[in-house]
Each structure stands twice: as structure tokens, then as C-alpha cells.
């Protein structure tokens, strides 16, 4: 895959008074240093969600570049809302001890009450061992925990982690370029996809994933921070890219001032929690403020789109944005933050009441996020949703090739492409060929091959007018699923099939001789069957010979 961002150290290291390996202004132990031209943070540094001053100086001289896309999904795409069935919540085991306490509490609720797994990214085996101990002591259901060993820079996995779509009935990842110079974070989706058997598509936008909410009905929402992050693209072009990759019609709102929220992300004041159901912040201590007006305008806009709008309080105090919309939905579980700070704590009960009224019947837990919120985010910011597979225990497949009518050259080689999905992983694949438009699949193209997603098919050297290809996938438990391409294709062309319907019959004979006698020819057909420039009995002989031979 093409690197998703390119940074060089030359401009920084060559600055006056700056030694190689140092970042201007990087004086604290938790700030990054230059290693091989990239910023590297100290182990377990409390990296905030917003861009640090050292990072800003680095990016000013080394702008983040959006990754070049290899193309959008080709199949039918649906982007699931966070309120859809979930298999797992993806978490990062990073940061200071008080942050990991919050991660442990989240994993406990997710595995014990959320009917889901906790997928946790740890740095290495030693970190995994430590995490296992803490999670076990936190009464996490360890049978529902899956570890991935991969170095990350920060805990803010919502902003850099994999955004899921369904292509056909298969899960796939849409990856963006992280709007922070944190290369280990940035590389996670491209690394994770192959390990869980999910295709990865590169969206050519610089972005932070928390600045995005969506509904399962194809509606997306973000703030115009996205415009500032992608100055080379118009707002319309940005919206078009989200539609091409995620099949979403996106509406943009004005962002909060950075004096209120340094991230300017919509998930700090909006949560879509159902089809046309949304929670929007309200500002009891700041009526008429910029953030209050933005939220009121958004609530009105949502209502205009047919949403039922609920409101929950929000507070700013001491430079911290205390939000109650930054929550984690996980099947029938809702995790909402609580705070101990004096300005915010009086609203904990009101927030719980608002969410209980909005989602009756759900299990709602409050988690003390005071230790995290001062870094400009809470639980939604450190969690990424992994939707449940549509096949349940059965694998699914989607054939990406030949979904429109086509003609393949006889005896050629054609690259078949497909994607698959399974809760445990696909074991092997069969490729089958139908010559009767998908009624039966008697021919085996390949059997028991690895699920590579690609196969170079030696196309038969014979005329086959009505073909389809089926991919059959099996998992380790023997469960199977399949998909076939959407349109008939032909191998070769038969000129005697005069009406091009895929059959040789008397209709073709009648049409040819009608054309031969000047009574009219089908579109694209010609009575000069042998192509010598004359219409004569040699053409009739050539047609009848081809008809008798079946081309």
C-alpha cells in the first residue's frame, strides 16, 4: 500500500539552533523527538487528542499529505451506524495509568454487558502480559478479548482507526490520512485489515475520525474543520469523496471555536444513536454563546431532516470541554461519561436522565472520565466500532469482477477479484463457472485455493454465451457462503447468434435471411457475413456453416 503520509525532517533539522533529533520547543519528557525523519513519542506518553505545539511546528514545515487512493469500492456500499449490531469495540492500550483504568472499565462493560468483544491493540508481548493482568483484575471477560500487537502513538483510536463499511455483505475498511503527525497511529487500518480478512480502501482525505457521525440511512455529518484539513479540495469534492467511498450524503456544520474545543470534532457535541434519532449538546451555563448557537442551529437542522432531537448538557471550565454526547454505543449497552470537576459534576445525573429517556431499555453505565477529558476527549474518542458480520457464523463473499455485461477473449487470461468476510476468518475458496446464466455451476475453475481475493483465470477457448462466476467460501468450522457476479458475460463472440441473445436458434436464421434480403438488420448486424464487401450467396453459406458448427 502507498504510505499514507510522507514527512521529512530536513526542514526541521536544518533550522537555526536546532540539533538533529530535536523538535523546536520539545522540552517536556512527553513530547516527541525526531527519529529517522518522523516524530516518535516516549513510551506511555500522555499524548492529547489535539495537536501539540511541537507537532504544530513540525507540520508547519512538513505538511501532512493525503494518501493517494487506489480506488473506491466497486460494489454496493452501506455504512453502518454505531447503533447497528457490533462484534467488537477496538481500543488502544496507550497512555498514563489513569487512562488505562478507563479502558479497563470500558472492556468490562463491553464484554460483560455489551454482548461484544474487546479488541485491544498493545505494543508488544510484555505490554500484552501487563494488560492481561489489569483486565483480569478488572473482571473483564477474557474469553471475549482479542489482542493485536502493534505499536501505536496514542490512545485516540476513533481518530485514526478503521472506519467500516459493508461492500455487498462483506465488511471492509475505509482508511483516511490521520490529521496528526503520528505515523504509527496512521498506519493501523492498513495493518489491521489483512489480519482480520477485511479489504482496505484509501480515502484521499486528511481527517480525524471523531469529526464524523452517520446514520445507517446514508446520512453523514461533520464540521467544516474538514475543509481546513484539505485545502486543495472544495467542500463539494470532499462530500463527493465520502459518497464514493461510504455511500453517504454528508452535511457539514460550523465547528466550535478552538477556545471551546481544540479538536473541533462533531463527536464532542453530537451523537446519532438511531435511525433519525440524535443527541445534541445544550449549554446551560453559556446561553447565547457561539457553541450554544451552533448546537441550536444543528438541532434545528436535524429536526428539519425528520430527526427526533434530544438534548444533554455541556460545560466548559478551566479550558476543558465537558461533553456528555461523547458516548459509546455497543448493542444494548451505552457508556456515558461522568466527571468530578466542580463545574461539570452537578450535570452527571441530568446527563444520565437524558440518555435513559432517549434509550429506554438499554443498559447505561456512567464511567468516570475526569482523568481523560482534560486531554480533549473521552470514551467515544478512544473506541472504534467493528460491526457484526452479516453472515453470522457463515462466511460471506462479494465478487468484484464482471458485474456488468462483458465479452472475454477466448483463450485469454482474466483476473477474477473478490472479497470475503467471516467472524473467524475464511479458510479456503472454490471458483465455479456457469454456462447457463447462473442456473447451474458445473465447471470448476479452481478448488480449495487460499482466500487471496485474486485469481488469474485461463478463459476457455470456446464460445460460451451466458457465463457467470461463483465464489464459494468456507471457514475452519466448515460453514460456507457464496456470491456470484451480477451479469451474464460471454466468452468470445458468435456472429451466427444474429440477435445476440446467447442462443443459436431459428430466430437467428430468420433474422439473417431477412437482413440478407434487405428487409432490415438488427442493430450492429450486417448481411456481409464473410466481410468481403459484398452481400452474396457466399455470405449465406458462411452464416449457415457457423450456425451448424455452433460457432
N, C-alpha and C positions, 0 to 999 in steps of 0.2 A: 504494500500500500504506500502511496506517496506520503511522505512526512506531513503531518497536519499543521505544522507551523515551523518556520525557519527563523532562528535567531543567531546573530553573530556577535562576538564580544569585541570586535575590533574597535568600534566607536567608543565603547566604554573604557577599554583597557588603554586606549591611546589618549584619553582625556588628561588634561594637565593635572599633575599631582595625584593621579590615581595609579596604584600599582596593580599588576596583573593578579587576578584572584579576588579583588575587592570591588564592591559596588559603592559608588559615591553615597555617602550618608549611612552605610550599613555599619552601624556602631553597636547595635544590640546583638546579643547572642542568638536571638530567634530570627534574625534577618538573613537573607540568602547571600551566598558567595558564588563567584563565577568558577565553574569547573567545566573545562572543555567547551567554553563558549555558551554555557547555559547556566541559569540560576539554579542553585541547589540549596535547599533549606536544611538546617540542622535537624537531626532525628528528633521526632516528637515535638517539634516547634509548634507553638500555638498560633498557627497561621490564620489570620482573619478571613472572612468571606470577601471583604473588599480588597482592592489592590493596595499593597503597602507603598509607602513613599519610595523605598528602594526599587520596588517593581516599576513604579511610575517613571522613575528616572531611566531605568533600563529600557522600558518600552518606548520612551520618547526618542531614544537613539536607535532602537532596534524594533521597529513596529511589528506587531503580530500580523502574520499573513494568513488569510483564509486558505485552507487546503483546496487543492484542485479536485473537482468531483470526477468520478469515473462514470457518472450517470445515475439517474433516478430509478427507482423501482419501475419495472415494466408491467407489473400485474395490477389487479385491483387492490387498492390500499385502504385500510381503515386504521385510524389511530385511536387506541382505546383510552378512555378516561381513567383517572385514578380510582374511580368508584367501581370499575369493572372487576371481575374475578382476578385475583392475583395469586401467582405461585410463590413469589418471594419479594422481599424488600432487600435491596442491595445497600450495604453500609460499608464505611471505611473506618478501619481501626487506626486512627491517627489523632495526634494532639495530646493535650495535657490530661492528667488523670481524671479531673472532674468531668471532662468531655466524654471520656470512655465510660464513666459511670452512667451517663445519659444513654450512650449506645447500648450498654448492658440492659438498662431498664426497657429500652425500646425492643431489644431482642427477646426479652422475657415476655412482653405483651404480644409481640408478633407471633412467637412460637406457641405460646400457651393459650392465647385468646383470639388471635388473628387468622387461624387456620392457614398459616403460610410458613414458608421457610425464611430464615435469615441468611442471606449470602453476604459474607464478610471478607473484605479484602485486607490481608495482613502483609507485612513487609517480607517476612521470612519465617523459617520454621521456629526460631526462638520466639518471635512475636506471636505466632500461632499458639505455641505452648502456653505463653502467658495469657493470651486471650481466652483459651480454653478454660484455664483455671478461674479467671474472673467471671466468665459467663456461667460456668458450672456453679460457682458460689452464688451467682445472681439468680439461680433457679431457672435458667434458660433450658428449654427442651433441646438438648444437644443432638437428638436424632433429627432435628429439623434445621441444623446449622451446617452450612457448606462454606468451607474456607477456600479462598483463592490467594495464592502467594504472588504478590506483585507490589513493587514499591510505588507508593503514591506520595504526593507532596502534602495533601491536605485532606481534611475531613469532609469538604463541601461537595459531596458526590452528586448532588442534584444538579450542580452547575456544569460538571464535566462528564458525568456518567452517561450510560447508554439510554437514549430515548427509543422506546419500542413502537413498532407498527406491526400490523398484520399484512403480509402480502399474500393474497389468497387466504389460505388457512394456516400459514406459517408465520411464526414470529421472525422479525428482522429488526436490525438496529439502524437508526439514522443518527449519524455522528456529525457533530459540528466542531469547529475550532474553538477551544476554550479561550475566553477573553481575559485570561491571566497568563503571564509567562511562567507557567508551571508545567513543564513538559511531561513529567510522569503522570500527572492527572490527565493531561490532554490525550495521552496515548491509551488510556484504559479501554474505551469502547472497541477500538480496533484490535486490541489484545484479547478482550473478553469474548468477542463474537465467535471466533473459531473454536474456542474452548468449550462453549456451550452449544455449538452447532447452529449458530444464527448468522445469516448473511448480514453484512455491514455495508451501508451506503453512506457516502461522504457528502454532506450538505455543505455547499461552499459559502457558509456564513460564519462570521465571528460572533460568538454568542455565549451567554451564561444561561444554563438550562432552567434556573429558577425564574427567569423572566419569561415564563411561558406557562399558560394554562390552557386546557382544551376540554371539550366535551366529546362524548362518543358519537355525537351527531355531526361531526365535521366542523366544529367551530373552534377557532384558536384565538388566544388573547395574549397580548404582550404590551410593554410600554415602548415608547419611541426611543428609548435607550438603544434599541437595535439599529436605528438609523445612524446614530453617532458611532456605533461599533463597526459599521460597514459603509464608510463614506463614499466608496466607489460605486455603490448601488443606490438606485432610487427606492423610495418606500414601496412603490408598486412592484419593482423587481424582487424585493425581499418577500413580499406577500406571495408573489408568484412562485418563488422557490419553495416556500412552505407548502404551497398547494401541490407542487410537482412531487415533492418527496413524502409528504404526510397527508395529502388529500384534505387539507384544512383551509377553510376560508377565515383568514385572520383579521381581527380588529385590533388596532393599536390605540392605547390610551397615553395621556401625558404622564411622564414619570414624576415621582416625588422629587423635590429639591434634595440635593446631597446633604444639606444641613439637617434634613429629617431622616434620610436613609441613604447611606453611602452606596448601597448596591443598586438602587433604583429598579429593583425587581418586583414584578407584579405579585409574586407569591408572598410578599410581605404584607399585602393588603387585600388579596382576593383568593378564594378557593372555590373552584367549581366542584360540587360534590354530588351531582346527579344530572340527568338529562334536564336542561333548563332549570337548574337549581344552583344558587350561588350564595356564598357568604362574602360580604364586603365590610371592611373596617368602618367604624364610626369614631369620632374624636370628641368625647365628652369634655375634655379639658382644653380643646383647641377649636371651638366652633368658629367657622368662617376662615380658618387657616387654609393655606394652599393645599395641604394634604386633605383637609376636610372637603374642600370644594372638588378636588379630583375624585375622591371617593363618592361623593354625592352624585357627580356627573356620571360616573361609571355605573352606579346603582340604577340611575335613570335609564342609561343605555341598555343595561341588561334587561330591565323591565320592558323596554321597548322591543326587545327581541323575544319576549314571551317567557322570560325567566321569573321564577319566584325568588325574590331577593330577601335574604336575611342579613342582619347587621350585628356586629360584635364590636366591643370597644377596642380602642388602640390608644397608646400613650407614648409620648416622648419625654425622656427625663435624663438629664446629665449626658446628652449626646447619644443615648440609646433609644432605639425604636422597639418598643414592647408590642409585639403583634400577637393576636390570637387567631389569625387566619392561617398561619404557617403550621399546618397540621398534617398528620399522616393518616390517610385512609387506607385500610387493609381489610378487605372483605367486610365483615361485620364489626370491625374494630376501628375506633377513632382515637388517635393520640393527640391531645391538645396541650399546649404549654401552660405552665403556671410560673409565677415569679415571686420572689421575696422582697424585691425593692419596694420601698415605701410608696412610690407614685403608682406602681402597677399592681401591687398585691391586692388592693381593695377591689379590683376588677376580675380576679380569678373566678369568684363564684358567679358573677354575671356572665362571663365567657362560657363557663360550664353549662349554665342555664340556656344560653343561646344555642349552643351546639346540641344539647339534649332536645330542645324544641324542634330544631331543624332536622334531626336524625333520630326520631323515636324508634326504639327497638334495637339500636346499635349499642355496643359496649364501648363506653367512653372512659378513658383514663387521662388524668392530668399527670404530667411529668414536669418536675421542677427543672426549668431550663435557665435559671438565673446565671449559671456559670458559662453558658454558651451565648446568650443573647447579646452580650456586650461585644461579641465579635461579628455582629450584624447578621445573625440568622439563628434559627432554631431547628426543630426536628424535620420539617419538610426539606430544609436546605441540606441535610445530611442523609437523606434517604432517596433512593431511586426505585421506581416500581418495575417489577418484572411480571407481565401479565401471565395468567394461566394458559397453558396450551389448549387450543381449541379441540384437539382430538382426545383430550383426557389422557388415558393410558395408551391410546393408539397413536402411532405417528401420523403425521400429515405430510403432504408434498404439494409443490406447485411447479408445474412445467412452464418454464420461461420461454421456450422456443416454439416457433411455428404456431403462434396464436392468431395469425391471420392467414388467409389462403396464400399458398406459395407453390412454386414448381421447383423441385430439386433435380439437378442433372443426374442422369443415370450413371452409376459407377463412380460418383464423386464422393468426397468425404465431407460430412456436415457435423458441426459442433452442437450437440444437444446440451441444454442447460436446464438446471432445476435447482430448487431449494427444498429443504426438509425441516421438520421440527418434531420434537418428542420431549416428554417430561424427563426421560432418562438418557436419550440420545439414540440416534439411528445407527443400526449395526451394518446393514448391507442393503443393496438396491438391485432390482431387476428392471431392465428396459425391454418393453414389448412393443411389437408393431401390429397394427390393424390395417388390413387392406379392404375393409368393407365399411369405412366411415365410423369405426368405433363400436360396431356390433359385437365383434369378437377380436381377440388378440392372439392369434395362433403362432406368430413368429417371435422368436427370442432374439433380440438384438444383443443383450448381454445379461448374464445371470450372476448374482452373488458378488457384485463388484462393490468396492468401498464407496461410501457416500461422499464423493469428491465434488458433486454438483456439476460435473462436466464430463462428456464422453464424445470422442471423435468416432462418428458412426460411418462405416463403409456402406454407402447407399447402394441398394441392389441395382444391378444392370438389367433392369426390365421395366416395362411400363406398368405402373401401379397408379391408378387414377384417384383413389379415395382412401388416403392413408391417415392414420393418427398414431401417436406415440404415447404410451402409458409408462409412468414411473411407479413402481411398486416398492415400498419401503418397509423394512422390518426392524424392530428393536430387539434387544437381548432377551426379552421375555417372549418373543415370538409374535407379539402384536404387529398388525400390518395396517398400512394405509396406502392410498394411491391417488394419482391425479393424471389426467390426460390433457394434451394440448387442445385448444378451443376450436380449431377449424380444420377441415379436411385440407390436405395438401397432396400434390401428385408427384410421383417420380417419373420424369420425362413427360413428353407431350405426344399425344396420338392424334395425328392430323385427321384420321378417319373418324374420330369422335367429333363429328361435324358440329354438334350442338353444345359441345364442351360440358356435358352433364356427367361425365365419368363412366358412361356406359356405351358399349357398341351395340346398336340395335337398328331396327328398320327405320326409326326416326332419322337416324344419321343418313341412311341410304336415300330416303325421300328428300331430305334437305339438300344433299349433294346434287342429285339429279335435277331438283328444282333450280338450284343455283346454276348448274351446267346448262340448263335450257333457258336461262335468262329470266327466271321467274322471281328472282330475289335471293340474296345470300344472307346468312346470319352475320351479325357484326363481327368483323375481323376474319371472316372466312373468304375463300377465293376458289373458283372452279378450276383455276390453273394449278392443279394438284401437284404436278411434277415440276412446276416453277420454270418452264422453258419459255414463257412469254406468250404461249398460245393456249387456247382452250379447244381441245380436240379429243378424239377417242383415246389417245394415249393417257390423258388425264383420267378418263373413266376407268381404263384398265388399271392405272396406278391406285386409284381410290379403292376399287374392288379387291385388288391384291392386298392392300393394307388392312382392309376390313376383314378379309378372310384370315389373315395372319394374326389378327388381334393386335396390330401394331408391333 
